[in-house]
Amino acid sequence: MRLRPIDLAREHGLSTQAVRNYEDAEILPPAARSPHGYRNYTPRHAAALRTFLALIPAHGHATAGAIMRAVNGGTTEEALRLIDESHAQLAGDRRTLEAVERALRDLAPPRELEPGVTFIGPLARRLGLRPATLRKWERAGLLLPRRDPRTGYRVYTSPDVRDVLLAHQLRRGGYGLEQIAQVLERVRTAGGPEPLQATLRDWRDRLTARGLAMLTGAAALDTYLTTP
């Protein structure tokens, strides 16, 4: 069966140019050309497009494209490595969310957390961030570390570290700096975790949706790998 670009495009509400672009990006395998230069697609190309679109909600546009390029290039092992990384990221996000929820459930008053202090370098390394990121968050009003009067260094107490952990989690959840600043201010003002509960429920729902999307994407990829 020979398919035209419009046949693939219509199934997903895409433009024919988008289909051509996906082929140029090696997301679709190369198509044969007619004597007049027209692309002749096959059911395998249709399966490739379905697979790519199914992988996007699970792994993101860039990684989905990289997976398809690996498969089409004959390096299935690389595609599986990329998928493994996404699963590891999702598992890490779940662990982080659970840690934040536990921290909020056991949140102590600031005066009980005061003794623990750290500085920007060790804190950034602990989270896998750059110190410049923490400074950016401070300028955006997310963080309020005090300065050591002798050295001028930023000093992060336990409540500050809590704020950094929450900010880091919310950024991973797709929240903007302004939104996070508002949430953290409400937490500081309220003196408790209640303002974050709706946000954390939303983040958990996102993780669940992504996990389900991974199942859908895996099924589509399995079908594509066995399509002649």
For each residue, the residues with C-beta under 8 A, 3 or more apart:
1: 42 43
2: 40 41 42
3: 7 8 40 41 42 43 45 46
4: 7 8 38 39 41
5: 8 9 16 19 20 39 41
6: 9 10 16
7: 3 4 10 11 41 46
8: 3 4 5 11 12 14 19 41 45 46 49
9: 5 6 12 13 14 15 16 18 19
10: 6 7 13
11: 7 8 46 49 50
12: 8 9 49 50 53
13: 9 10
14: 8 9 18 19
15: 9 18 19
16: 5 6 9 19 20
17: 20 21
18: 9 14 15 21 22
19: 5 8 9 14 15 16 22 23 28 49
20: 5 16 17 23 24 39
21: 17 18 24 25
22: 18 19 25 27 28 49 52
23: 19 20 26 27 28 29 30 31 39 45
24: 20 21
25: 21 22 65 69
26: 23 29 68 69 72 73
27: 22 23 48 49 52 65 68 69 72
28: 19 22 23 31 41 45 48 49 52 68 72
29: 23 26 44 45 48 72
30: 23
31: 23 28 39 40 41 42 45
32: 39 40
33: 37 38 39 40
34: 37 38 39 40
35:
36:
37: 33 34
38: 4 33 34
39: 4 5 20 23 31 32 33 34
40: 2 3 31 32 33 34
41: 2 3 4 5 7 8 28 31 45 46
42: 1 2 3 31 45 46
43: 1 3 46 47 227
44: 29 47 48 224 227 228
45: 3 8 23 28 29 31 41 42 48 49
46: 3 7 8 11 41 42 43 49 50
47: 43 44 50 51 220 223 224 227
48: 27 28 29 44 45 51 52 68 72 224
49: 8 11 12 19 22 27 28 45 46 52 53
50: 11 12 46 47 53 54 220 223 224
51: 47 48 54 55 68 217 220 221 223 224
52: 22 27 28 48 49 55 56 64 65 68
53: 12 49 50 56
54: 50 51 57 58 213 216 217 219 220 221
55: 51 52 58 59 63 64 67 68 217 220 221
56: 52 53 59 60 61 64
57: 54 209 210 213 216 217
58: 54 55 64 86 210 213 214 216 217 218
59: 55 56 63 64 67 82 83 86 214 217
60: 56 63 64 86
61: 56 64 65
62: 65 66
63: 55 59 60 66 67 82 85 86
64: 52 55 56 58 59 60 61 67 68 217
65: 25 27 52 61 62 68 69
66: 62 63 69 70 79 82
67: 55 59 63 64 70 71 79 82 83 221
68: 26 27 28 48 51 52 55 64 65 71 72 79
69: 25 26 27 65 66 72 73
70: 66 67 73 75 76 78 79 82
71: 67 68 74 75 76 79 221 224 225
72: 26 27 28 29 48 68 69
73: 26 69 70
74: 71
75: 70 71 78 79
76: 70 71 79 80 225
77: 80 81
78: 70 75 81 82
79: 66 67 68 70 71 75 76 82 83 221
80: 76 77 83 84
81: 77 78 84 85
82: 59 63 66 67 70 78 79 85 86
83: 59 67 79 80 86 87 218
84: 80 81 87 88
85: 63 81 82 88 89
86: 58 59 60 63 82 83 89 90 214
87: 83 84 90 91 214
88: 84 85 91 92
89: 85 86 92 93
90: 86 87 93 94 207 210 211 214
91: 87 88 94 95
92: 88 89 95 96
93: 89 90 96 97 172 207
94: 90 91 97 98 207
95: 91 92 98 99
96: 92 93 99 100 168 169 172
97: 93 94 100 101 169 200 203 204 207
98: 94 95 101 102
99: 95 96 102 103 165
100: 96 97 103 104 165 166 169 200
101: 97 98 104 105 200
102: 98 99 105 106
103: 99 100 106 107 162 165
104: 100 101 107 193 196 200
105: 101 102 193
106: 102 103
107: 103 104 162 192 193
108: 112 113
109: 112 113 191
110: 113 114 157 158 159 191
111: 114
112: 108 109
113: 108 109 110 116 157 158 159 162
114: 110 111 157 158 159
115: 158
116: 113 157 158 161
117: 155 156 157 158
118: 122 123 155 156 161
119: 122 123 153 154 155 156
120: 123 124 131 134 135 145 153 154 156
121: 124 125 131
122: 118 119 125 126
123: 118 119 120 126 127 134 156 161 164
124: 120 121 127 129 130 131 133 134
125: 121 122 128
126: 122 123
127: 123 124 164 165 168
128: 125
129: 124 133 134 168
130: 124 133 134
131: 120 121 124 134 135
132: 135 136
133: 124 129 130 136 137
134: 120 123 124 129 130 131 137 138 143 164
135: 120 131 132 138 139
136: 132 133 139 140 177
137: 133 134 140 142 143 164 167 177
138: 134 135 141 142 143 144 145 154
139: 135 136
140: 136 137 177 178 181
141: 138 144 181 185
142: 137 138 163 167 177 180 181 184
143: 134 137 138 156 160 163 164 167
144: 138 141 160 163
145: 120 138 154 155 156 157 160
146: 154 155 157
147: 152 153 154 155
148: 151 152 153 154 155
149:
150:
151: 148
152: 147 148
153: 119 120 147 148
154: 119 120 138 145 146 147 148
155: 117 118 119 145 146 147 148 160
156: 117 118 119 120 123 143 145 160 161 164
157: 110 113 114 116 117 145 146 160 161
158: 110 113 114 115 116 117 161 162
159: 110 113 114 162 163 188
160: 143 144 145 155 156 157 163 164
161: 116 118 123 156 157 158 164 165
162: 103 107 113 158 159 165 166
163: 142 143 144 159 160 166 167 184 187 188
164: 123 127 134 137 143 156 160 161 167 168
165: 99 100 103 127 161 162 168 169
166: 100 162 163 169 170 180 183 184 187 196
167: 137 142 143 163 164 170 171 180 184
168: 96 127 129 164 165 171 172
169: 96 97 100 165 166 172 173 203
170: 166 167 173 175 179 180 183 199 203
171: 167 168 174 175 177 180
172: 93 96 168 169
173: 169 170 199 202 203 206
174: 171 206
175: 170 171 179 180 183 199
176: 179 180
177: 136 137 140 142 171 180 181
178: 140 181 182
179: 170 175 176 182 183
180: 142 166 167 170 171 175 176 177 183 184
181: 140 141 142 177 178 184 185
182: 178 179 185 186
183: 166 170 175 179 180 186 187 195 196 199
184: 142 163 166 167 180 181 187 188
185: 141 181 182 188 189
186: 182 183 189 190 195
187: 163 166 183 184 190 191 192 193 195 196
188: 159 163 184 185 191
189: 185 186
190: 186 187 194 195
191: 109 110 187 188
192: 107 187 195
193: 104 105 107 187 196 197
194: 190 197
195: 183 186 187 190 192 198 199
196: 104 166 183 187 193 199 200
197: 193 194 200 201
198: 195 201 202
199: 170 173 175 183 195 196 202 203
200: 97 100 101 104 196 197 203 204
201: 197 198 204 205
202: 173 198 199 205 206
203: 97 169 170 173 199 200 206 207
204: 97 200 201 207 208
205: 201 202 208 209
206: 173 174 202 203 209 210
207: 90 93 94 97 203 204 210 211
208: 204 205 211 212
209: 57 205 206 212 213
210: 57 58 90 206 207 213 214
211: 90 207 208 214 215
212: 208 209 215 216
213: 54 57 58 209 210 216 217
214: 58 59 86 87 90 210 211 217 218
215: 211 212 218 219
216: 54 57 58 212 213 219 220
217: 51 54 55 57 58 59 64 213 214 220 221
218: 58 83 214 215 221 222
219: 54 215 216 222 223
220: 47 50 51 54 55 216 217 223 224
221: 51 54 55 67 71 79 217 218 224 225
222: 218 219 225 226
223: 47 50 51 219 220 226 227
224: 44 47 48 50 51 71 220 221 227
225: 71 76 221 222
226: 222 223
227: 43 44 47 223 224
228: 44
